[in-house]
Every structure is written in structure tokens, then in C-alpha cells.
């Protein structure tokens, strides 16, 4: 290792850096490079005119990278060149451009560079470790690095606070816009519908209701030549890339379809702030508790109604695997159960010559014959019964609608919504109370009033209560969405019955929209549980009350 002196020649690299938080960073306003980067280069080159012993070999520039850590691509390339002996001098505008992390910055300046024989110059800080008086500056450097580190921490806190405030106010702050939407040209924090992509999203939800699996939906889109989300964005001019792409053109996949079907953003609801990092120095992301997510309803125009979205989520929770070679699940998949033991009824197909016999058999008898009897029922019998029940309920719904129109059905809807809001408030109070109790138990543990075992037991119970209450709230929100969708006539519970007014045959979409469960008893009795039966019961009660008032 050569001694660091001023009377020998150096092969230098100039290092330039600017973070996004610093302001004018790369590619804003159509510029190829930020003004600050240009200014840094100009200052360094002017300084080096007075240093004939230094020859600039290469320039390294991290434009748009934070100084909170040294995991920057150009910086790492520069260090590789240093270790290879290609560079023995580094020149920066000031220490803050080199880095804002206190410990690592000090490690480079005090250990790594001296060990590698690297001359380091920070122009505005007046630091040059090859000068005889550099020892005096060594006493000041730790304080400057500490100030730079504190500045980075303060900037991080301000950025986090600003982003959180935007999320709470319903503004979109994501780096990438989900397929089906685009940024509002007049407001980058607001989403507007991308009509072409939105039509595909609507098809995906419709096909799921018709019984297709995510893989079958993906195959259908690929066969139809519909561009996958990443290819669609490329076609629109986006430079977005993904490391998961292995083919020249990315195709639709079951995973992509599943993500779309699970994304509540298509109902107009923004769910943000799902992940975080411990601090500005640690970049590992952590999933936040669902209760800490930022949720804003009606933040933008919906592509899918809330009622339709809730129905799809319910379908996806059931086992609806498609039979081999079929285009989708069978008509009653995930809907038909044994009334005696609660097990799903399994669909069986038997062939005898040219004839095909289809029936359902109780699955509870399969593993343990004592659990239930091996009773079965013809599929056609179930089909005829369900169709008759639906036709009868549709007739009843139409009669109810006429009666409601005579009375003013808004009164009923307002009353039902008030009941639901009261229930939600009650459950929310349970959640808040258990959170306070959990916080109190932690304080008692810290004060040694209770043991760790007692605290863990209390915490487990409080968390269980919160989870149960949150599940009830989710169900109530679904009920509220159902009523509100009925009010706006967007596939709400009443509109769903009305649209099948003259139904003569069943389809998968009819079954999943109108049927909750079908129970088969040992004696072949069939009990059809309709969706929204509570709503019908509430209407009947309301109509009876209005009739009594009129007498």
C-alpha cells in the first residue's frame, strides 16, 4: 500500500449522488439528469483543475438513491474498481453526497479507505486525507457524519408522516397503479378508470361467478390475445419490468387472476399502508396488522360493485375445483351438504352403456362409515327442486317490491342501514375496549404487577376477542354493501332476484348469486337456504308493521 501524500499521481473517481427526498432528481420534467448532479460535477471538475497529480479515470453517479445506506449500484461498482486497483482516489462534493449513515460513513473514512490506500476528498468540508493536517479534520468528521445521519432520519420521519397523512385523506400514494386504473392526469394522487383494462377486470369477475377457476380464466384470456397487465402497461409506454418474467412476452397466470379477484380496490376502496420498515436504515419490509391499514371507501370510481366483490370472495373460500376436462366447476359445487352430518355431498357420475347417471352422495360416510349413512340423491332431483324454490322466491320478491313501492321502500332501507351501523359501532367498541385492555396489561407487565405468563394469556384472549369482532364487522359491512347496492340497483340482493324474473333453467351464476347452501337429508328431503333470507324476513316484518299502522 502506497503512502498517501500530495507528491504522487492518483487515478481518481468522482462520485455524485442525489436522493429523491433532496428534490430535483433524475428524469423529472423530461430532463435526463438532475440539476444538482450537474452542479456537483461542475464543482468537482473546477476543484481538480488545481490538482495536477489527480487524473479522473471514471465517474460514478447514483441519481435518485438515498444516502441512508451504501447499497447503491454505482457506489458498489466504484468500490469494486477500488479493490481491483483501478482507482486509488475518490472525490465528492461533500460528506453528505458520500453518505448520511453515521456508522458506515465513519467506517469507510477511518478504516476501509486507509487500509486500501485510497485518497478521499470532500471538497466543501475541506477534507483530504492525503494532507498533513488531515488529523485535525478526523476529530470533526464524526460530528459531521452524525449531523448528516440525523438529517436523513428527520427527512425519513417527515416523508413517512406526509405519506401517512395522504393515505388517511384518501389519496393514492402507491408507486405502481393496479391494472384497470391509471393516475388522474390532473391529480397524480387520484385514480381514474382505464376503460380498456377495466372491461377485462369485469370479465374476470363475471367468469368467476360462472364457475371458472383462475387458471381457466387465464387460459381464456391468453387464447383471446388479451395482453397481460405487464404487457398492457408496456404497450401504453410504461418502462416497468419484472424479474419474474421468463418468456419474451408475459402471459396471464392463475396468480395474476387471483390477485385481481382478491383486490378490493376495484370496488372504489383504497387499502394502503399494509407494509412498513423498522426505520430509514433497515429496508426489510414488514406486514402491518390489518387494523393499522389505511382504508378509504369511495376513494375513486368502482369497476366492480361491492355486492359482486363480496360474492366472489365468498365463492373463493369454498372448494370449487373443476372436474378434469371441464370448462368450470359443476353447477352446485361448494353449495350442497348433508343435513345430517354437515359433510359436503360429492358428485358422482356413473355410465351404463349409452346412459349417464349423475347423483350426489354424502362424503361423511367415506372415511368413517359410522359418521353418516351412505345416502344419495339424483342431481336432476336437486336441480328441479332448486329451480322451483328460486322461481317461487323471485315471485315473492316481485310482490314485495310492489308493496315496498306503495309504502316508500327508502324507509325500510334507512331502518336496516341504521341497525347495521349500530351493530358495527357495538363491535367497534368491543375492539377498542380490548385494545385498551391489552395496552393496560402490557403496562402492568412492565410495572411487574403481572407475570409474563399472565400477560401472554391476557394478550391472547384480548387478541382473540378483537379478531372475532373484526370478523363480525366484515360481515356487517358486507350486509351494508348488499343493501346499498340494492338501493342503487347494481346487482344488489333485490336486483339479483329481479334480473331472473322469467328464469326457466339454472346456471352457475344464478346458483352462486341466489343460493347460500343446499342441505340433503337421509330421507332425500331438500332444504334450500337462499342468500339474503334475513333481508326478506326484515321486509316481511317491516310490511307487517306498516300494515298495522295503516289499520
Secondary structure, 3 states (H helix, E strand, C coil): CCCCCCCCCEEEEEEEEECHHHCCCCCHHHCCCCHHHHHHHHHHHHHHCCCCCEEEEEEEEEECCCCCCCCCHHHHHHHHHHHCCCCCEEEECCHHHHCCCHHHHHHHHHHHHHHHCCEEEECCCCEECCCCCHHHHHHHHHHHHHHHHHHHHHHHHHHHHHHHHHHHCCCCCCCCCCCCEEEECCEEEEEEECHHHHHHHHHHHHHHHCCCCHHHHHHHHHHCCCCCHHHHHHHCCCCCCCCCCCCCCCCCCHHHHHHHHHCHHHHCCEEECCEEECCCCCCCEEECCHHHCEEECCCCCCCCCHHHHHHHHHHHCCCCCCCCCCCCCCCCCCCEEECCCCCEEEEEEEEECCEEEEEEEECHHHHCCCCCCCCEEEHHHHHHHHHHHHHHHHHHHHHHHHHHHHHCHHHHHHHHHHHHHHHHHHHHHHHHHHHHHHHHHHHHHHCCCCCHHHHHHHHHHHHHHHHHHHHHHHHHHHHHHHHHHHHHCCCCHHHHHHCCCCCCCCCHHHHHHHEEEEEECCCCCEEEEECCHHHHHHHHHHHHHHHHHHC
